[in-house]
Amino acid sequence: MSASVDALFEPFRLGSLNLSSRVVMAPMTRSFSPGGVPGDQVVEYYRRRAAAGVGLIVTEGTTVNHAAANGYPHVPRFYGEDALAGWKRVVDAVHGEGGKIVPQLWHVGNVRRLGTEPDASVPGYGPMEKLKDGQEVVHGMTEQDIAEVIAAFAQAARDAQAIGMDGVEIHGAHGYLIDQFFWEGSNQRSDAYGGDLAGRSRFAVELVQAVRAAVGPDYPIIFRFSQWKQQDYSARLVQTPEALGEFLAPLAAAGVDIFHCSTRRFWEPEFEGSALNLAGWTRKLTGKPTITVGSVGLDDEFLAFMVKTDKVAQPAGIEGLLERLNRDEFDLVAVGRALLVDPDWAVKVRDGRQGDILPFSREALTQLV
Ligand SMILES: Cc1cc2nc3c(=O)[nH]c(=O)nc-3n(C[C@H](O)[C@H](O)[C@H](O)COP(=O)(O)O)c2cc1C
């Protein structure tokens, strides 16, 4: 093992959270939980990664107990005895391998379409109402709806703690409900949950406060956010470091322990004039530990294709990642697609077996192994 790779396999400690490595499995929706219940295959899928050098698993998005939380088929629920019993089996399997795991708590908001499970008649819920041909396709959330969704997140966090999860991640990224409140384009409310970015963040801040109150002072809360959203990769929520600081401070004060800064390429500077990426800036501005993510471990051929099609900056590779980690730009490194294709990605990197790493393939996205 080279000295620099060591940094990725140093333990990390934050309060009660003890991780054996800096490698985090990024949350990835798999749609392999019929009826919303994670079964044997899902247990084995996470166990394998925990057994192979991943310090912390963030599960695929799993829905809170609200009628409009889900947007896709076969997404696991994080409520109901059957689903929670399934998750408990996942937790036990991951702990059996010495790993740690947190659920990613999810509400898709206005992305939900009529006809989606569990109740096909329930429309999307979002900051603003949307009508199509006179029919309500997105229900504009009232203050009562907001209170109910916040309570659902708090209950999910309580349940996570009860079944032995090592913390929770709140999905505040990628154009789903919490993120829909952040953006001016999707939130033109005239009440206390709209207005400037501070007003548009109020929903998230109250939600984090409620989760914190539900789990007590020592239970890790991770908050995932992004500058981009699924509907627009080039969108940016804030344009300057100052604005980023102002956006994050109330979330940190509300009880976030770790920020998970979702970017598509970890090597891209977030703002002009500095090489720091989003996780680097977030750590610097909040003083909180951060998780970076974005194209870690993807093979050169795949990235070369992206460079050609997306006109992105030349990839930095694993060496570039390690340099940043060694400089303490961020604390943890989330890996998505590379770990999806190769469950042993982390141990292969650790043991200098890069040549054995399975290359990224689109077929892997359709399988659960
Ligand atoms: C199949 C797939 C499903 C994903 N599902 C989620 C999700 O449920 N929640 C989330 O926050 N991000 C999700 N993402 C984004 C990943 O967590 C990650 O940020 C992204 O893939 C970039 O990391 P990578 O380049 O290492 O794959 C998903 C990505 C993929 C490829």
The ligand as a Gaussian input file, in Angstrom:
#p B3LYP/6-31G(d) Opt

LIG

0 1
 C      -27.983000       4.322000      -9.977000
 C      -27.830000       5.561000      -9.148000
 C      -28.763000       5.877000      -8.179000
 C      -28.623000       7.027000      -7.383000
 N      -29.529000       7.274000      -6.379000
 C      -29.315000       8.294000      -5.512000
 C      -30.122000       8.445000      -4.357000
 O      -31.042000       7.650000      -4.065000
 N      -29.860000       9.485000      -3.533000
 C      -28.847000      10.396000      -3.797000
 O      -28.651000      11.329000      -3.018000
 N      -28.045000      10.238000      -4.866000
 C      -28.233000       9.211000      -5.710000
 N      -27.357000       9.015000      -6.754000
 C      -26.168000       9.869000      -6.881000
 C      -24.972000       9.195000      -6.173000
 O      -25.149000       9.147000      -4.778000
 C      -23.653000       9.922000      -6.457000
 O      -23.701000      11.213000      -5.902000
 C      -23.334000      10.037000      -7.942000
 O      -23.524000       8.784000      -8.587000
 C      -21.904000      10.507000      -8.164000
 O      -20.993000       9.591000      -7.589000
 P      -20.180000       8.526000      -8.516000
 O      -19.587000       9.356000      -9.627000
 O      -19.164000       7.953000      -7.589000
 O      -21.162000       7.556000      -9.042000
 C      -27.509000       7.891000      -7.575000
 C      -26.569000       7.573000      -8.575000
 C      -26.699000       6.428000      -9.338000
 C      -25.641000       6.103000     -10.359000

